[in-house]
Amino acid sequence: MEVRVATKRDLPVMAQIYLEDRQRYFSWVLNPQLTDLVAETKRERLIVALIDDQVVGFAALYELISFVHLLFVAPQSQQQGVGLVLIKALRRMAREPLTLKCVQRNSSALAFYQQIGFVITKDNQYATPPNFTLKLVHPDWN
């Protein structure tokens, strides 16, 4: 698996992964569009994970505060270590410990983040949707 900085050529695949997940799981987002990814990641560093030269996941880092804004893995590539590889790459880019927000009802993502060393630092139960703020405190990987 390879991780590198995203290029303009990667954007269509990244946008499709983003759109499909948002349509499937983000009921609070009204009328998601393919163009949302570019609009929502201005001033963020985008990286992609590739298997056999195919984009299988991506992440967006707001470097100023080491905030993981987005982390998405194509459904057919989940449970293959893609998310961990992306987090490891983001950690190397970050100046401070990584932070992120995770929707409270996304139990699989929350379990993943906690398994690799993120801890909940804030319960944002009144946000739409309710979410947790997490911080990478105890990285648990080799």
C-alpha positions in Angstrom: 0.0 0.0 0.0 1.3 3.4 -0.9 0.4 6.8 0.7 1.1 10.1 -1.1 -0.1 13.6 -1.4 -3.3 13.8 -3.5 -3.2 15.2 -7.0 -5.9 16.7 -9.2 -6.1 13.4 -11.0 -7.1 11.7 -7.7 -10.0 14.1 -7.0 -12.7 12.3 -9.1 -12.2 9.0 -7.2 -11.9 10.8 -3.8 -15.1 12.8 -4.5 -17.0 9.6 -5.4 -15.9 7.8 -2.2 -16.9 10.9 -0.2 -20.2 11.4 -1.9 -21.3 7.7 -1.6 -20.4 7.6 2.1 -22.3 10.8 2.8 -25.3 9.7 0.9 -25.3 6.4 2.8 -24.5 7.5 6.3 -24.7 11.3 6.7 -28.5 11.9 6.8 -28.0 15.4 8.2 -26.3 16.5 5.0 -28.9 17.8 2.6 -28.3 17.1 -1.1 -24.6 16.1 -1.1 -22.7 16.7 -4.3 -19.5 15.5 -6.0 -18.1 19.0 -5.8 -18.4 19.1 -2.0 -15.0 17.5 -1.3 -13.1 20.4 -3.0 -15.2 23.1 -1.4 -14.9 21.6 2.1 -11.1 21.0 2.1 -9.7 24.3 1.1 -6.5 25.0 2.9 -6.2 21.4 4.0 -3.6 18.8 3.0 -5.1 15.9 1.2 -3.4 12.5 1.1 -4.5 9.3 -0.6 -3.9 5.6 0.0 -3.4 3.4 -3.0 -3.5 -0.3 -3.6 -2.3 -1.5 -7.1 -2.3 2.2 -8.2 -6.0 2.6 -7.3 -7.2 5.2 -4.7 -8.8 3.2 -1.9 -9.0 6.0 0.7 -8.1 9.5 1.6 -7.7 11.9 4.4 -7.7 15.7 4.9 -5.5 17.4 7.5 -5.9 21.0 8.7 -2.3 21.4 9.5 -2.5 24.6 11.4 -4.1 22.7 14.4 -3.3 19.1 13.4 -7.0 18.4 12.9 -8.0 15.4 10.9 -11.0 16.8 9.0 -11.8 13.8 6.9 -10.8 10.1 6.7 -12.7 7.9 4.2 -12.0 4.4 2.9 -13.8 2.9 0.0 -16.2 0.2 1.2 -14.4 -2.6 -0.7 -11.1 -1.7 1.0 -12.2 -1.4 4.6 -10.7 -3.7 7.2 -7.5 -3.8 5.2 -5.4 -1.3 7.3 -6.0 1.6 5.0 -7.3 3.9 7.8 -4.3 3.1 10.0 -1.8 3.8 7.1 -3.5 7.2 6.5 -3.4 8.1 10.3 0.3 7.2 10.5 1.0 9.4 7.5 -1.0 12.3 9.0 0.8 11.9 12.3 4.2 12.3 10.6 2.9 15.6 9.0 1.4 17.0 12.1 3.2 19.4 14.5 1.0 18.5 17.4 -1.0 15.4 18.5 -3.8 14.7 16.0 -7.3 15.6 16.9 -10.6 14.7 15.1 -14.3 14.5 15.5 -16.3 11.3 15.2 -20.1 11.0 15.1 -21.2 9.4 18.3 -23.4 6.8 16.5 -20.6 5.7 14.2 -19.5 2.9 16.5 -17.2 1.2 14.1 -15.2 4.4 13.4 -15.1 5.2 17.2 -13.8 1.7 18.0 -11.1 2.0 15.3 -9.9 5.4 16.6 -9.9 4.2 20.2 -8.1 0.9 19.3 -5.2 2.9 17.7 -4.7 5.3 20.6 -7.3 8.1 20.3 -9.1 9.1 23.5 -12.3 11.1 23.8 -11.6 14.6 25.1 -15.0 16.2 24.6 -18.6 15.0 24.3 -20.4 17.3 21.8 -23.8 15.9 22.4 -25.7 19.0 21.4 -23.9 19.3 18.0 -25.7 18.2 14.8 -25.0 15.3 14.7 -23.8 14.6 18.2 -20.1 13.8 18.1 -17.0 13.2 20.1 -13.7 15.1 19.9 -10.8 12.7 20.1 -7.0 13.2 20.5 -4.2 10.8 19.6 -2.6 10.3 23.0 -1.4 6.7 23.0 -0.6 5.6 19.5 -0.9 1.8 19.5 0.8 0.4 16.4 4.1 -0.9 15.3 
